[in-house]
């Protein structure tokens, strides 16, 4: 028989929680006994609103396609020259250094931590254990820093600035940890009147809301309506985010 690795089981009381203490790795996937799926996250600078679609923190353009210091095979750090935006302490811990230009094109190295760095200064990130550089980097390589999408999550705005990661099921306090739902029957804020069974997407015409697929602003299908939609109400959506 197949040797499956089951996801952790969480109870409703665990899902309905907000804690200043981190108890799982960000992005941990868990299920409730009824089969709904959740991901562990940290709220950003504002608390999460129950029923709202939630996205990863906004991208930082000045931390993309950076010039690295040359680094050989088996090196365990990568040093890059930041653009005109500072990096805070361990902002990219749990995220990745993506090599987007040869040499080293296509590799993604997990980051374990780094110090703070000023805008336009050098930043040295330490790679996770067993994630040493596989192809030597030169000053012709380019490195993009990607934050963990479950670190500092925010309400999905009417124009997305990051990837959609789930729907809030509890008012997680700003900076605290908890769970967002990604799969199965969920309660979601609706914009417009999408028909039962139709796909709904984000961004919506209201922050945190989903709209019927086919809207001009549609970018990410999050699920399908389980009932006929009512504008401004939180209603049942069969989620299928990841």
PAVEX-54460 format. One record per residue (C-alpha): residue number from 1; x, y, z; residue in three letters. Coordinates in Angstrom, 3 decimals, m for minus. Layout:
     k          X          Y          Z     r
   NUM          X          Y          Z   Ala
...
end
This chain:
     k          X          Y          Z     r
     1      0.000      0.000      0.000   Unk
     2      1.172      3.598     m0.557   Unk
     3      3.050      5.152      2.355   Unk
     4      1.212      8.460      2.766   Unk
     5      2.498     11.239      5.040   Unk
     6     m0.717     12.616      6.557   Unk
     7     m1.101     16.297      7.365   Unk
     8     m1.417     17.237     11.046   Unk
     9     m4.990     17.224     12.336   Unk
    10     m6.191     20.456     13.957   Unk
    11     m9.400     21.038     15.865   Unk
    12    m11.810     23.948     15.515   Unk
    13    m10.489     25.403     18.772   Unk
    14     m6.941     25.401     17.343   Unk
    15     m8.081     27.085     14.128   Unk
    16     m9.940     29.767     16.110   Unk
    17     m6.803     31.190     17.665   Unk
    18     m4.276     34.010     17.587   Unk
    19     m0.994     33.690     19.414   Unk
    20      2.107     35.865     19.846   Unk
    21      4.114     32.637     20.046   Unk
    22      5.060     30.772     16.882   Unk
    23      4.210     27.076     17.279   Unk
    24      4.642     25.758     13.699   Unk
    25      6.728     26.547     10.663   Unk
    26      5.073     29.171      8.486   Unk
    27      3.152     27.489      5.684   Unk
    28      2.511     24.302      7.658   Unk
    29     m0.488     22.540      6.111   Unk
    30     m3.090     21.004      8.417   Unk
    31     m6.585     19.563      8.139   Unk
    32     m9.619     19.474     10.395   Unk
    33    m11.462     16.168     10.943   Unk
    34    m14.103     17.290      8.412   Unk
    35    m11.455     17.580      5.662   Unk
    36    m10.995     21.355      5.451   Unk
    37     m7.395     22.471      4.815   Unk
    38     m5.509     25.300      6.512   Unk
    39     m2.081     26.964      6.397   Unk
    40     m0.192     28.434      9.332   Unk
    41      0.682     32.110      8.926   Unk
    42      1.726     35.324     10.622   Unk
    43     m0.422     38.434     10.248   Unk
    44      1.240     41.591      8.976   Unk
    45      0.902     45.130     10.320   Unk
    46     m2.899     44.895     10.549   Unk
    47     m5.092     42.223     12.084   Unk
    48     m6.970     39.850      9.776   Unk
    49    m10.707     40.219      9.168   Unk
    50    m12.757     37.013      9.362   Unk
    51    m14.141     35.970      5.964   Unk
    52    m11.682     38.094      3.989   Unk
    53     m9.433     36.771      1.243   Unk
    54     m5.809     37.052      2.382   Unk
    55     m2.651     37.564      0.337   Unk
    56      1.084     37.344      0.896   Unk
    57      2.908     40.563      1.799   Unk
    58      3.369     43.008     m1.056   Unk
    59      6.319     42.383     m3.312   Unk
    60      9.388     44.602     m2.914   Unk
    61     10.629     45.519     m6.368   Unk
    62     13.927     46.840     m4.990   Unk
    63     14.754     43.347     m3.672   Unk
    64     14.459     41.704     m7.087   Unk
    65     17.173     40.977     m9.669   Unk
    66     20.012     42.015     m7.373   Unk
    67     23.713     41.794     m8.188   Unk
    68     25.515     39.292     m5.948   Unk
    69     29.080     39.081     m4.743   Unk
    70     30.782     36.111     m6.436   Unk
    71     30.242     32.904     m4.444   Unk
    72     31.606     29.437     m5.108   Unk
    73     30.000     26.010     m5.073   Unk
    74     29.188     24.875     m1.505   Unk
    75     29.102     28.437     m0.161   Unk
    76     26.462     28.816      2.545   Unk
    77     25.860     32.562      2.260   Unk
    78     24.838     34.894     m0.545   Unk
    79     25.646     38.607     m0.456   Unk
    80     23.661     41.001     m2.642   Unk
    81     23.524     44.751     m3.185   Unk
    82     20.030     45.912     m2.224   Unk
    83     18.053     48.450     m4.187   Unk
    84     16.604     51.582     m2.612   Unk
    85     14.632     49.728      0.092   Unk
    86     16.072     48.553      3.417   Unk
    87     15.771     44.975      4.663   Unk
    88     14.667     44.314      8.238   Unk
    89     16.155     41.660     10.502   Unk
    90     15.256     38.158      9.203   Unk
    91     12.703     39.570      6.773   Unk
    92     13.495     36.709      4.401   Unk
    93     14.030     33.965      6.985   Unk
    94     11.952     31.025      5.796   Unk
    95     11.948     32.481      2.280   Unk
    96     14.244     31.943     m0.685   Unk
    97     17.063     33.424     m2.732   Unk
    98     16.100     32.773     m6.354   Unk
    99     18.778     32.875     m9.035   Unk
   100     17.059     34.404    m12.046   Unk
   101     20.017     34.990    m14.380   Unk
   102     22.882     32.713    m15.456   Unk
   103     25.191     31.576    m13.932   Unk
   104     23.065     29.582    m11.499   Unk
   105     19.782     30.256    m13.299   Unk
   106     16.791     28.413    m11.820   Unk
   107     18.100     27.510     m8.366   Unk
   108     16.092     28.474     m5.273   Unk
   109     17.990     28.442     m1.985   Unk
   110     16.087     28.468      1.340   Unk
   111     17.169     31.263      3.688   Unk
   112     17.608     30.625      7.405   Unk
   113     18.291     34.212      8.459   Unk
   114     20.109     37.504      7.946   Unk
   115     20.839     40.838      9.666   Unk
   116     19.097     44.092      8.866   Unk
   117     20.561     46.172      6.027   Unk
   118     20.109     49.737      4.874   Unk
   119     18.758     50.707      1.481   Unk
   120     21.380     50.329     m1.269   Unk
   121     23.684     48.487      1.158   Unk
   122     24.963     44.927      0.981   Unk
   123     22.863     42.198      2.599   Unk
   124     24.267     38.779      3.424   Unk
   125     21.734     35.968      3.793   Unk
   126     22.614     32.649      5.395   Unk
   127     21.217     29.627      3.603   Unk
   128     19.355     26.842      5.375   Unk
   129     21.354     23.746      6.362   Unk
   130     22.002     21.363      3.450   Unk
   131     21.184     24.161      0.974   Unk
   132     24.673     25.194     m0.128   Unk
   133     25.188     26.830     m3.527   Unk
   134     25.166     24.295     m6.361   Unk
   135     26.400     26.490     m9.237   Unk
   136     28.935     29.229     m8.592   Unk
   137     27.563     32.754     m8.694   Unk
   138     29.294     35.646    m10.419   Unk
   139     28.535     39.340    m10.681   Unk
   140     26.663     38.469    m13.902   Unk
   141     24.202     36.357    m11.894   Unk
   142     21.085     38.008    m10.499   Unk
   143     19.372     37.152     m7.230   Unk
   144     15.757     37.852     m6.267   Unk
   145     14.737     37.652     m2.615   Unk
   146     11.361     36.050     m1.964   Unk
   147      9.677     36.324      1.411   Unk
   148      7.792     33.331      2.790   Unk
   149      4.235     33.944      1.478   Unk
   150      2.751     33.108      4.895   Unk
   151      4.872     35.697      6.738   Unk
   152      3.201     39.077      7.230   Unk
   153     m0.025     38.260      5.372   Unk
   154     m2.555     41.015      4.641   Unk
   155     m6.105     41.563      3.421   Unk
   156     m6.268     41.092     m0.360   Unk
   157     m6.667     44.612     m1.830   Unk
   158     m8.689     45.489     m4.925   Unk
   159     m5.428     45.310     m6.899   Unk
   160     m3.365     42.342     m5.766   Unk
   161      0.174     43.068     m4.597   Unk
   162      1.042     39.471     m3.661   Unk
   163     m0.128     35.880     m4.131   Unk
   164     m3.417     34.799     m2.544   Unk
   165     m2.769     32.433      0.382   Unk
   166     m6.147     31.759      2.019   Unk
   167     m9.238     33.100      3.756   Unk
   168     m9.236     34.388      7.336   Unk
   169    m11.229     32.208      9.749   Unk
   170    m10.294     34.101     12.917   Unk
   171     m9.234     37.728     13.666   Unk
   172     m5.515     37.042     14.003   Unk
   173     m3.949     40.035     15.731   Unk
   174     m1.324     42.067     13.855   Unk
   175      2.028     40.319     14.141   Unk
   176      0.541     37.182     15.711   Unk
   177      0.240     33.630     14.396   Unk
   178     m2.724     31.521     13.382   Unk
   179     m4.445     29.690     10.534   Unk
   180     m6.043     30.679      7.229   Unk
   181     m8.238     28.306      5.227   Unk
   182     m7.199     27.185      1.751   Unk
   183     m9.479     24.268      0.793   Unk
   184    m12.987     22.969      1.448   Unk
   185    m16.232     24.713      2.432   Unk
   186    m15.449     28.165      3.786   Unk
   187    m17.139     31.458      4.686   Unk
   188    m16.029     34.244      2.334   Unk
   189    m16.980     37.876      1.723   Unk
   190    m18.843     38.224     m1.597   Unk
   191    m18.901     41.175     m4.009   Unk
   192    m21.724     41.158     m6.560   Unk
   193    m24.166     38.282     m7.013   Unk
   194    m22.292     35.279     m8.435   Unk
   195    m24.530     32.310     m9.224   Unk
   196    m24.418     29.035     m7.346   Unk
   197    m21.718     26.757     m8.737   Unk
   198    m19.821     29.548    m10.506   Unk
   199    m16.106     30.158     m9.993   Unk
   200    m15.133     33.191     m7.922   Unk
   201    m11.865     35.059     m8.003   Unk
   202     m9.804     37.785     m6.380   Unk
   203     m9.261     40.670     m6.440   Unk
   204    m12.825     41.819     m5.881   Unk
   205    m14.440     45.231     m6.106   Unk
   206    m14.091     45.450     m2.325   Unk
   207    m10.940     44.629     m0.363   Unk
   208    m10.988     41.067      0.927   Unk
   209    m13.949     40.075     m1.273   Unk
   210    m14.292     37.584     m4.125   Unk
   211    m16.154     38.234     m7.397   Unk
   212    m17.521     36.151    m10.238   Unk
   213    m14.917     34.763    m12.645   Unk
   214    m14.670     36.693    m15.901   Unk
   215    m14.526     40.136    m14.308   Unk
   216    m11.930     42.416    m15.864   Unk
   217     m9.873     42.388    m12.671   Unk
   218     m9.969     38.600    m12.235   Unk
   219     m6.560     37.099    m11.539   Unk
   220     m6.895     34.141     m9.169   Unk
   221     m9.687     31.578     m8.895   Unk
   222    m10.187     30.763     m5.200   Unk
   223    m13.189     28.420     m5.419   Unk
   224    m16.830     28.113     m6.459   Unk
   225    m20.062     29.365     m4.946   Unk
   226    m22.028     26.870     m2.856   Unk
   227    m25.046     29.224     m2.788   Unk
   228    m26.274     32.186     m4.826   Unk
   229    m24.142     35.173     m3.922   Unk
   230    m25.429     38.251     m2.115   Unk
   231    m23.358     41.424     m2.389   Unk
   232    m21.578     42.372      0.845   Unk
   233    m22.421     39.121      2.652   Unk
   234    m20.128     36.363      3.895   Unk
   235    m21.292     33.145      2.225   Unk
   236    m20.323     29.548      1.521   Unk
   237    m17.583     29.034     m1.048   Unk
   238    m15.949     25.695     m1.849   Unk
   239    m12.344     26.866     m1.596   Unk
   240     m9.577     25.480     m3.798   Unk
   241     m6.621     27.804     m3.222   Unk
   242     m3.930     25.162     m2.753   Unk
end
